Amino acid sequence: MGIVAGLDSSSGFTRVVVCDTDTGAVLRQGYAAHPVEPKAADVDPQAWLLSLGEAAAGGLLEGVQAIGVCAQAHGLVALDQQGAAVRPAMVGNDKRAQVAAADLVEALGGRQAWADAVGCVPQAAQPVAKLRWLARTEPEAARRVAAVLQPQDWLVWQLLGRPARRTTDRGGASGTGYWSAATGAYRPDLVELALGHRVALPEVLGPAEPAGVTPEGLLISAGTGETMAAALGLGLGPGDAVVSLGASGSVMAVHHEATADPQGLVSAFADAVGTHLPVVSTSNAVRALRGTAEMLGVEGLEELSALALKSTPGASGLVLLPYLEGERTPPLPHTAGTLSGLRRESMKPEHLARAAFEGMLCALADAMDVLRRRGVAVRRVFLLGAAAELPAVQAIAPAVFGAQVVVPQPADYTALGAARQAAWALGVAHGTLAPQAPPPWRGAAAQVFEPGDELAVGQAVRQQYGATRDQLHPGAFGG
């Protein structure tokens, strides 16, 4: 038996799990908040190290043989020739680069050109858009940039003592906007398009390849982004999809090849095991539930869920298109939400509550259909987020998605995925594991919900929703 650790450095905290290499059983855990403002767009990356040191205090890493690192997606650490940060790190959820992203789309010749080049269209969060913003807004700092890393890459580099060789993995690289999951290669010309000059980019490691070994003999695996680590921690495989229920939503699935589309609805990310994680995002998910709860004057989503279950499928004809903040999928950035089907008999709180849940889930099913139309199989759906625990979500989702729904027990699957990657790299280094597949850790404990006899009901709900969507927004999906 060996011991490995997984580090999850999110936007607000560091979590550490110490696991058994053979089973994945969690032996010890640590946690520390980052010493930064919760919504800060610029962060001194040293804060991540301080948080890591606090989370791993008290001998937490005693006996650990390897460490895996995952971190917030799309962050950017820009370095000068000496390896010092030219400015504070730009965090993943920074939205300042929205205009820069649109500028890049036009500069390359449109959304199709980007989809062909790297499998995704620039978004404000991505490093390529941040570099464009930096060149336009802080030109002096931009001219000093000699190398760029993402947060997990910077942490790996620090743990290894800042060696000359800087590395990343294919999962993290695929989120930059200048690496193609389809070709497995960088597009340095896109970095130059964004920043004005070329820079040193980290070497992209294979899934089980270590980034290096510390002077103390501790193996550090390649590291990866938080989305890829979560997929590894959940143990996803072909046919599996994950629906994330936050204020906004996303659907990602495991697929054997890179998948993109000319509208730019699909982000063609790579995963941490050698396959692919195409992702489709929506602008609205749980925010539609919270807005409905406020409109109805109910306290919390649990009460809204109970109210929704007093209604029947189809919500007595009410349809909520939950496009409250505009929408990414379908691409309707300037639209608003719509409540349709109002009749005297449907104007009851329980029907509006049900329409909110059905609208949120039908919108995510629309996003899932984008993947299915690109040949991505979806046979099992993992629901993540606090709203996944709501009885109304669990009752409606299987029929609307037309698939088995799995609600995993709450856990830090990102840190677990990082630990699993470390165990894989350690096993390959010792000759006890093959580089083709990660260690077979036991899957997450979960509740499982089958569509059963409700498939026809789910199809009817989706047809009602789709008819309303197409009437109000004809051609939204290119049809």
N, C-alpha and C positions, 0 to 999 in steps of 0.2 A: 504494500500500500504506500502511495506517495501522497503528498499534500501540495495543492496549488492554490493560488489566489486570483480572484477577479476584481478589478477596480472599475467602478462606474463613476466617472467624473461628469456629472450632469451640469446644467446651467446654474444650479443653486447648491449642490452638495456633492460630497464624495461618499460612496458606499463601497465597502470591501466585504467580500465573502471568501472564506477559506474552505476549500472543498476536498473531499477524498477523490483521488484521481480515478479510481476504479468505478465508483458508483455515482459520484457527483453530490453525495450527501454533504450538507453544509455543517461544518464543524464549529466555525466561529464567524462572527460578523462585527463590522465596525462602521461607524457613521460620523460625519462631521459636516457642518454647513460651510459654504465658502464665505470667507470674510469680505464680501462685496455687497453692493446694493442689489436687491433682488431683480430689478429691471434694468440694470446697467447695460448699456450697449457696448461699452469699452471696459475691458478688464485686464489688470496686470496679471499675466499668466502665472507669476509667482504665487498668486493666491491659490491656484489649483494645487501647487506643491505643498503649501501650508496646510490646506484642507486635507490632503492625502496623508501628511505626517500625523495630523491629529486623529484621523480615522484609523490609522494603523498603529496607534500608540498602545502601550501596555503589553508589548510582546505578541500582538495579534499575528504577525507574520513569522513567528518562531516555527522552524521546521519546514517552511515553505520552500519548494524547489523551483517553482516557476510562477511567473505572474503574467496575466493577460490584462490589457487595458482597453476600455472603451470610453468614449466621451461624447459630449453633445455634438450633434451633426452640424456640419457646414461652418463651424468656427474658422477663423483665419488668424494665424500668427505669422506676421511678415518679419523676416530677419535681414540684417545687414551682412556685410562681408565677414564680420567677426562673429556672427551668430547671435548678436543682441537684437532684441525686438526694436524695430524702428518706431513703433507706437504701441499703445495697448492693444491686446488682442480684440478682434471684433467677434462677438458671440454669435451663435447660430441663429437666434431668433431676431437679429437686428434687421429692421425693415428700411433702413435709410437708403438702400441701394435699389429701390423700386424703379426710379427713373433710369438709373444706370443699366438695369437689366433690360428694360425696353429699348434703350439705346443700343445695347449689344445685339438684340434680336434684329434690329434694322441694319446694323453695321455689317452683319454676315449675310444678309439677304432674306431674312424672314424665319418663321418658325420651322418650316420644312428643312431649311439649311442646317439649323441646329440639331433637329431630330436626326438628320443623316450623319452629322459630324460626331455627336457624342451621346445621342439617344435621349436627350432632354433639352427643353427650352429654358434659358436662364430665368431664374427666380431671384428675388431680392436676397434671399438667405444664402445663396451659393457663393463660394469663394470667387468664382469668376466675376460675378457682379460686384462683390466687395472690392476687388482689384480695380474695376472700372470706376467705382465711386472714389476710391483712394486717389486714382490718377486725376480725377476731375476736381476733387475737393481739397486734397492735401498733396499737391504735386511735389513739394520738396521731400516729404516722407516717401512718396511713391518712387522718386528717383533713387533713393537709397536702398530699395528692396532688392536683395540679391537671392533670396530663397523664401519659399513659403511652405508652411506646415499647417495641418489641422490640429485641434487640441490633443487628440489621442497620440498623434505622431510626435508632437512636442513633448508630451509626458514620457513616451517611450525613450526618446532621445535624452531627456534629462535623467531618467533612471539608469541609462547605460553610460552616464558620464559625459554626454555631449560629444560622441565620436564624430569623426569626419564623415562617416556614412550615415545619411538620414534615410529613413524608410517609412513606408505606409503599407496598407494592404489594398486589395482590389475593391473591397467594399467601401472603404473610406474614399479611395481615389475616384470611385464612380459618382460621388456626390459633389465633386469639385466644379463640374461644368467644363473641364478641359482634359478629361480622360474618358475614353470610350469603352464601355463594357463589351461592345460587340467586337472590337479589334484588339482589346487589351493593351492599348497604347495611348500615350499622352498626345495631345494636340498643342504643342508649345506655341504654335502660331496664334491660338486663341488667347493664351496668356499675354502674348505681345499685343494682340488686338485690344485687350482689356487694360493692360498696365502701361503699354507704350514701349516695353522692352522685355526680353526673355529673362527668366530667372532659373535657378537650380530647383528642380522638382525631386521629391523623395523617390527612391527606388521602390517599386511595387513588388512586394513579397508574395509568394504563394501561401495558400491557406495554412499549411502546417509548418511553414518555414519560420524559424526564430529570427527576431530582429538582432539578437546578440545575447551575450552573457556578461553579467556585471563582474567587477573584480572579485566579488565574494563568491562567484560561481552560480549566481541566480539567473536562470534562463528567463528571458523576456520574449514573449511571442509577438507576432506581427502587430497586434492591436487591430481595432476596427471601429466603425461608427456605431452609434447606439442602436439604430434600427437593425443592422446586421447582427449585432451581439444578441439582441432580443430574439431574433429568429433562431440563432444557434442555441440560446438558452431554453427556448420552448421546444426544441427538437423538431422543427418543421421539415417537411419533405415535399416532394412533388404531389400536387393535388391539394396542398394546404394553403389557405389564405388567412390573413390576419386583418380584422376590421378594428381600427383604433377609434374609440369613442372619446374624444376630447371636445373642447369647444368647437373646433373644426374636426374633420374626420379624414381617414385614409384607409385604403385597401391595398394590401400588398400580398403577393403570392409567390411561391417558389416555382421557377420555370427553368427549362433546360437551355434556353437561349435568351440573348438580349432581345427585349421587346420595346419598340417605340411606336409612335404614330405621328402622322403629319400635323395633327392639331396640337401636339405637345401635351396631351392629357396624360400620357404615360411617361414616367421618369424611369429610364432603363438602368436601374442600379444593379450592381453585382452584389453577391452575398459573401459571407466569410468562409464558405466551404467549397467554392468552385462552380456553383451554379449562379442563378440570377434571381433578383427580387424586383420585378416591375412593380411600381407604386403609382396609384391614382389617388389624388387628394381632393377633398371637398372643403369648401370654406365654412360650411355649417354642419354641425352635428348636435352636440348637447346644448349649444347656445339656443337652439330652437326649443328644446325642452324647458330650459330656464325661462325663456321669454314667455312661453305658454303658461308656466306656473305663476309668473308674476301677473299675467293678464287675468288669470282665474282667481288670483288671491289665495292660492294654496301654498302651504309651507313646505318647500323642499320637493325634490324629485320623487321621494318615496311616496308622498301623498299623491303626487300627480300620477304615478304608476298605478296606485290603487284605484284612482278615479278612472283611468283609462280602461282598466279591466272590467268596469261596470258597463262599458259599451260593447259593441259587437264588431267583428271584422268589417272593414269598410266604413266605420264611424258614421253610419246612417247617411252616407253619401258625402260627408265632408272630406275635402282633400286639402292638405297644407303643403304647398311647395316651400320648403324651408330656406329660401335664398335670402336670408336676412342681411347678410353682409356682401351682397353680390354672390357670384358662384364661379368656382373654377371648373367644376365638372357637373353639368355642361358649361362651356365657357361663356358665362353671362356676367361679366364683372360689374356691370352698372345696373343690374336689375334689382328687384326687391322681392320679398316673399309674398305669397298669395294664398288667401283662404277662399276656397271655392266650394260650391254645392250647398250654400246656405238655404235651408227651408225651415219652416216653422218647427217641424218635428226634429230637425237636426240641431237646433239652437239650444243645446244642453251642455253643461260643463264636461260631462263624461265623453261626449262625442268629440269635442275639441281636444280633450286630453288624448284620446285615442288617435285622432288625426295627426297630432304632433309626433307621437311615436311612430306611426306608420309612415309619415312623411320623411322623418329622419332616416328610417331604415330603407325606404324605397329609394331615397337619394343615394344612399351607400350601395344599394343593389344596382343602381344605374352605373356607379363607378366600377363595380365588380363586372358588369356586363362589358365595359370598355376592355377589360382584360380578357374576358371570354371571347370577345370578337377578334382578339389578336391571337387566339389559339391557346390561351392559358387555361388549363383545367382547374376547376374548383370543386372539390368533393367534400371538403371539411373546412369550416370557418371557425377560427379562434377569435373570440371577442375580448378585447382588452379595454381597460378604463373602468372607473368607478361605476359608470352607468350600466356596464355589463351585468352588474349584480341586481339590477332592477327587475322585478317579476314581469313587468310589461314587455321589456326588451327580450327577456328569455322566452316569453310566450309567443311573441310575434316574429322574431328574427328567423327561426328555422324555416317557416313557410315562405316568408318573403325572399330569403336567400336561396331557397330550394336546395338546402344542404344541411348536413349535420352541423350543429353549433356546439362548440366547446368553450366553456368559461373556466379558464385556469384559476387555480387558487392564487390569491395575490402573493406575489414574490418579486424580487428584483431580478427579472430574467435577463436584463442587460449585463449585470455583474456576473450572473451564472454563465452567460454565454462567453464572457471574457475568460472566466475560469476554465470553461470547457476548451476554449482555444489553447490556453496554456497547457492543459493536460495533454492535448493532442500533440502540440509541438514537443513537449517533454517526452511523450511516448515514442514519437518518431526518432528523436535524438538518441533514445536508449534502445531503439530497435524492437520495442514491444507493440508498436502500433504502425499501421500502414499509412502512408501519406494521402491515401485516397478517401478516407472517411474518419470523422471525429470519433472519440470514444463513445460507446453506446450507453450513455447515462440514462437512467430511468426517466421517463417522461413526467411532466408536471401533473400533480394531482388536479383533477378538474371535474366539473359537472358537465354532463353531455345531454344535449337536447336534440331529438330527432323530429323531422318535419311530419312523419307519420301520415295520417289521413288528412292533414291540413294543407297539402301541396296545392290542391285546387283552390282552396280559400286564399292562399298566398298569391296565386296567379291572378285571381280576381281583384285582389287589393292592388296589385301592381298594374293591372290593366286600367283600373280606375284612375290611378295616379298618373300613368303614362298618357292616357287620353287628355287629362287636364294639362299636363306639361306640354304636350305637342300642340294643343289648341292655343295656349298662351305664348309658347316659344317655339313656333314651327321651325324645323331645321336646326335646332340647338345642337344636336349631335351629328350634324352634317347630312341628315337624311332629307 
